[in-house]
Amino acid sequence: MTGCDFVALAAEGVRALSPYKPGKPMEELQRELGLSGIVKLASNESPLGPGAAALAAVAECARGIARYPDGNGFALKQALAAHHRVTPDMLTLGNGSNDVLELITRAFVTPDNEVVFSQHAFAVYPLVTQAVGAKAVVTPAKNFAHDLDAMAAAVSPKTRLIFVANPNNPTGTWVPEKVLASFIVSIPETVLVVVDEAYFEYVEEPAYKSFVSQLGKHRNLIVTRTFSKAYGLAGLRVGYAVSDRQVADVLNRVRQPFNVNAMALAAAEAALGDRAHLEKSIQVNRSGMKKLVTTFDEMGIEHIPSVGNFIAARMPKPGAEIFAALLKQGIIVRPIAEYEMPDFIRVTVGTEDENERFIEVLSDVLSGT
């Protein structure tokens, strides 16, 4: 054995990377502390999970798992095309929308390029940028939200890609339709603008609109979506991008064969058609968000107005300390110091019982009981 340093052999961008840290799994907490009745409000998952139609589709599909899935995702693409009123050749499927974000970066960005995104934006943006060796240009946030004027000013001849999370994770902030439309018009066509709409289904603001409808006006626009949130399919990992046909053609050239498994394809298609379950998920989120906001206000806890299925709240102690204290009582939330928000925790909206349990335990933790 020579003691070869394989980290030194890795690509330069990869050597400096730290792995993405997901929310703590319930099973891990059970092993560590031997707790039961754990409430997980850390990963922005749907507390209702998938609907009956999606579960039935998975059960039916399970009979044929000895076969490879449809590598082109024909049926799901047809359903998505009808849903969005686009053509199937404008779609790129991914193993969750994270996969699609990585595909976009790998297909279009080189080490000579720059990628622009906001402070407090989704953690995957710097990860995929650094992995390809490109320069990340991070613009200061404004009241925890994207400052699109600053982002436009940061564009240089080297800029190839801009990420705009709308709504943004972990802050829950959003950009009005007219503001985002003006921003995209100001960006050169050679710069791709990714509008990440992972939490689109939850937004009820009149001034917010999906930018899928804008694709015909801007060839450099890419909109990404996921089935992991409101549709309750986080464990199956299926997301997609809607873009100009030529952009989609490039993305599909680098996409791995069979990157979306057969059960995910079947479940996503069924979930897309199950409007009743989606509406139920949205209603549960609306009610739960109202409860959390009201409680935080009553407790004097500062929080960022959110249009997603989560809320970021400023704690009187470092978020990591509150997280650890809640963890001992079987409540999993998300400290977000890595987003330059060390005093905050992010809380996913759960079921009514889960929200009540979180509030009860948080109150005890903050009172020192």
C-alpha positions in Angstrom: 0.0 0.0 0.0 1.5 3.4 -1.0 -0.9 5.6 0.8 -2.2 7.3 -2.3 -4.1 10.5 -1.6 -7.2 10.0 -3.8 -8.7 13.4 -2.8 -5.7 15.0 -4.4 -6.5 13.1 -7.6 -10.1 14.5 -7.7 -11.0 17.4 -9.9 -10.1 20.8 -8.4 -13.7 21.9 -7.8 -14.6 18.6 -6.2 -11.6 18.6 -3.8 -13.0 21.6 -2.0 -16.6 20.4 -1.8 -18.4 19.5 1.4 -21.2 17.0 0.9 -24.8 18.3 1.0 -26.2 17.8 4.5 -29.9 16.6 4.4 -32.3 16.8 7.3 -31.6 14.3 10.0 -33.4 11.0 9.3 -36.0 9.7 11.8 -34.4 6.3 11.8 -31.0 7.8 12.8 -32.6 9.6 15.8 -34.4 6.4 16.8 -31.0 4.6 16.8 -29.2 7.3 18.7 -31.7 8.1 21.4 -34.2 5.2 21.4 -37.1 7.6 21.0 -40.5 6.8 19.5 -43.2 9.2 18.2 -40.6 11.3 16.4 -41.8 14.4 14.5 -39.7 15.3 11.5 -40.2 18.9 10.3 -36.7 19.3 8.7 -36.9 18.4 5.0 -39.9 20.2 3.5 -41.7 16.9 2.8 -45.4 16.7 2.5 -46.9 15.5 5.8 -49.7 13.7 3.9 -47.4 11.8 1.6 -48.6 10.5 -1.8 -52.2 10.1 -2.7 -54.1 6.8 -3.4 -53.6 7.1 -7.1 -49.8 7.4 -6.8 -49.6 4.5 -4.4 -51.7 2.3 -6.7 -49.5 3.2 -9.6 -46.4 2.2 -7.6 -48.0 -1.1 -6.6 -48.9 -1.9 -10.2 -45.5 -0.9 -11.5 -43.7 -3.1 -8.9 -44.8 -6.1 -10.9 -42.4 -5.2 -13.7 -39.3 -4.0 -11.8 -37.2 -6.6 -13.5 -37.4 -4.4 -16.6 -35.7 -1.1 -17.2 -37.9 1.9 -17.1 -38.8 3.9 -20.2 -35.6 5.9 -20.7 -37.4 8.7 -22.4 -40.3 8.9 -19.9 -42.8 9.0 -22.7 -46.0 8.7 -20.7 -44.9 11.2 -18.0 -43.7 13.7 -20.6 -47.0 13.4 -22.4 -48.9 14.2 -19.2 -46.6 17.1 -18.3 -46.8 18.5 -21.8 -50.6 18.5 -21.6 -50.5 20.0 -18.0 -48.2 22.8 -19.0 -49.4 23.3 -22.6 -45.9 22.7 -24.0 -44.5 20.1 -26.3 -42.7 16.9 -25.0 -39.4 18.0 -26.6 -39.3 20.9 -24.2 -39.0 18.6 -21.1 -36.1 17.0 -19.3 -36.7 14.5 -16.6 -34.5 14.1 -13.6 -33.9 12.1 -10.5 -35.4 14.9 -8.5 -35.0 18.5 -9.5 -31.6 18.5 -7.9 -30.5 16.2 -10.7 -31.9 18.6 -13.3 -30.0 21.5 -11.7 -26.8 19.5 -11.9 -27.5 18.6 -15.5 -28.0 22.2 -16.5 -24.7 23.2 -14.9 -22.7 20.3 -16.3 -24.1 20.9 -19.8 -23.5 24.6 -20.1 -20.9 25.8 -17.5 -17.1 25.4 -17.8 -14.3 26.5 -15.4 -14.0 29.7 -17.4 -17.6 30.7 -16.6 -19.4 32.4 -13.7 -22.7 31.4 -12.1 -24.8 34.0 -10.3 -27.1 33.3 -7.4 -28.3 35.1 -4.2 -27.1 34.9 -0.6 -29.4 32.6 1.4 -30.3 30.7 -1.8 -30.7 26.9 -2.1 -27.5 25.0 -1.1 -27.4 23.0 -4.3 -26.5 26.1 -6.4 -23.0 26.5 -5.0 -22.4 22.8 -4.9 -23.1 22.3 -8.6 -21.1 25.4 -9.5 -18.0 24.4 -7.6 -18.2 20.8 -8.9 -17.6 22.0 -12.4 -14.9 24.4 -11.3 -16.8 27.6 -12.2 -16.8 30.8 -10.2 -19.8 31.4 -7.9 -20.9 35.1 -7.8 -23.1 35.4 -4.7 -25.1 38.7 -4.5 -26.2 40.1 -1.1 -29.8 39.4 -0.2 -32.3 42.1 0.5 -34.5 41.4 3.6 -33.5 37.7 3.1 -34.9 37.8 -0.5 -33.2 37.9 -3.9 -32.1 41.4 -4.9 -32.6 41.1 -8.7 -31.0 44.5 -9.4 -27.8 43.3 -7.7 -28.0 40.0 -9.6 -28.4 41.8 -12.9 -25.5 44.1 -12.1 -23.3 41.0 -11.3 -23.6 39.6 -14.8 -20.4 39.8 -16.7 -19.1 38.5 -20.1 -18.1 35.3 -18.2 -21.6 34.7 -16.8 -23.3 31.6 -18.2 -26.0 30.8 -15.7 -28.2 32.5 -13.1 -30.2 30.6 -10.5 -33.4 32.2 -9.1 -35.3 30.2 -6.5 -38.9 31.3 -6.6 -40.0 30.7 -3.9 -36.6 30.5 -2.2 -35.5 27.8 0.2 -34.8 28.3 3.1 -36.2 31.8 3.5 -39.6 31.2 1.8 -39.4 34.6 0.0 -40.7 35.1 -3.5 -40.3 37.4 -6.5 -43.5 39.0 -8.1 -44.2 38.2 -11.7 -43.6 41.7 -13.1 -40.3 42.1 -11.2 -38.9 38.7 -12.4 -40.1 39.4 -16.0 -38.2 42.7 -16.1 -35.1 41.0 -14.7 -35.1 38.3 -17.4 -35.5 40.9 -20.2 -32.4 42.6 -18.9 -30.3 39.5 -19.1 -28.3 38.7 -22.3 -29.7 35.7 -24.2 -26.3 34.0 -23.9 -26.9 33.7 -20.1 -29.3 31.0 -19.0 -31.8 31.9 -16.3 -33.0 29.0 -14.2 -36.2 29.8 -12.3 -36.5 27.1 -9.6 -40.2 26.6 -8.8 -39.9 23.6 -6.4 -42.5 25.1 -4.1 -44.8 26.6 -6.8 -47.9 24.6 -5.8 -48.1 26.2 -2.3 -48.0 29.8 -3.4 -51.2 31.7 -3.2 -50.0 35.3 -3.8 -51.9 37.0 -6.7 -48.7 38.7 -7.9 -46.9 35.4 -8.2 -47.0 33.4 -11.4 -45.2 30.4 -12.8 -42.8 31.3 -15.5 -43.5 28.3 -17.7 -45.9 30.6 -19.6 -43.0 32.9 -20.4 -40.9 30.2 -22.2 -42.0 31.3 -25.6 -40.7 34.9 -24.9 -37.3 33.9 -23.5 -35.2 31.2 -25.1 -32.7 31.4 -22.3 -35.3 30.6 -19.6 -35.4 27.3 -17.9 -38.1 26.4 -15.3 -37.5 23.5 -12.9 -40.2 21.7 -10.9 -40.4 18.7 -8.6 -42.8 16.0 -7.3 -41.0 15.9 -4.0 -42.9 18.6 -2.2 -46.7 19.1 -2.7 -47.1 15.8 -4.5 -45.5 13.8 -1.7 -43.0 11.8 -3.7 -39.8 12.8 -2.1 -38.6 9.2 -1.6 -39.0 8.4 -5.3 -37.0 11.4 -6.6 -38.5 12.8 -9.8 -38.3 16.3 -11.1 -38.1 18.0 -14.4 -37.2 21.1 -16.4 -39.2 22.9 -19.0 -37.2 24.9 -21.5 -36.5 25.9 -25.1 -36.4 22.8 -27.3 -32.7 23.3 -28.1 -31.8 23.7 -24.5 -33.7 20.5 -23.6 -31.9 18.7 -26.4 -28.6 19.7 -24.9 -29.7 18.6 -21.4 -30.9 15.2 -22.7 -27.5 14.6 -24.3 -25.9 14.6 -20.9 -28.7 13.0 -18.9 -27.9 9.5 -17.8 -30.0 6.7 -19.4 -32.9 5.6 -17.1 -32.1 8.4 -14.6 -35.8 8.2 -13.4 -36.9 4.8 -12.1 -40.1 3.1 -13.3 -42.0 3.5 -10.1 -41.2 7.2 -9.9 -42.4 7.7 -13.5 -45.7 5.9 -12.8 -46.3 7.6 -9.5 -45.6 11.1 -10.9 -48.0 10.6 -13.8 -50.7 9.4 -11.4 -50.0 12.2 -8.9 -50.2 14.8 -11.7 -53.8 13.7 -12.4 -54.9 13.5 -8.8 -55.9 17.1 -8.3 -58.0 16.3 -5.2 -55.0 15.0 -3.2 -52.9 18.0 -4.3 -55.6 20.4 -3.1 -55.8 18.6 0.2 -52.0 18.9 0.6 -52.2 22.6 -0.1 -55.1 23.1 2.4 -53.1 21.2 5.2 -50.2 23.5 4.5 -52.3 26.6 4.5 -53.8 25.7 7.9 -50.5 24.6 9.4 -48.7 27.7 8.2 -51.3 29.9 9.7 -51.0 28.1 13.1 -47.2 28.4 13.1 -47.2 32.1 12.1 -49.8 32.9 14.8 -47.9 31.0 17.4 -44.6 32.7 16.6 -46.3 36.1 16.7 -47.8 35.3 20.1 -44.4 34.1 21.4 -42.6 37.2 20.0 -40.5 35.1 17.7 -39.3 36.9 14.5 -39.9 34.9 11.3 -39.6 35.5 7.6 -43.0 35.6 5.8 -43.0 32.4 3.7 -45.1 31.2 0.7 -43.6 27.7 0.8 -44.3 24.7 3.1 -41.8 25.8 5.7 -40.9 28.9 7.7 -37.6 30.3 9.0 -37.7 31.7 12.5 -35.0 33.6 14.5 -34.3 32.0 17.8 -33.0 33.8 21.0 -30.1 31.3 20.9 -28.0 29.9 18.0 -30.2 27.7 15.8 -27.9 24.8 16.4 -28.6 24.9 20.1 -32.3 25.0 19.7 -32.1 22.2 17.1 -30.2 20.0 19.6 -32.6 20.7 22.4 -35.6 19.9 20.2 -33.9 16.8 19.0 -33.6 15.4 22.5 -37.4 15.5 22.7 -37.9 13.8 19.3 -38.5 16.9 17.2 -36.4 17.3 14.1 -36.1 20.8 12.5 -33.4 22.3 10.4 -30.7 24.7 11.7 -29.6 26.8 8.8 -26.2 28.3 9.8 -24.8 27.0 6.5 -27.1 29.6 4.8 -25.5 32.4 6.8 -28.5 32.4 9.1 -27.0 31.1 12.4 -29.8 32.2 14.6 -32.5 30.7 12.6 -34.2 27.3 12.4 -36.3 26.2 9.4 -39.5 24.4 10.3 -41.5 22.4 7.8 -45.3 22.6 8.1 -46.6 19.2 9.4 -49.9 17.7 10.3 -52.0 19.4 12.9 -50.8 17.0 15.6 -47.1 17.4 14.5 -47.4 21.2 14.5 -48.9 21.2 18.0 -46.2 18.9 19.3 -43.5 21.1 17.9 -45.0 24.2 19.4 -45.4 22.5 22.8 -41.7 21.3 22.9 -40.4 24.6 21.5 -42.2 26.5 24.2 -40.6 24.2 26.9 -37.2 24.6 25.3 -37.4 28.4 25.2 -38.7 28.6 28.8 -35.9 26.3 30.0 -38.3 23.6 31.4 
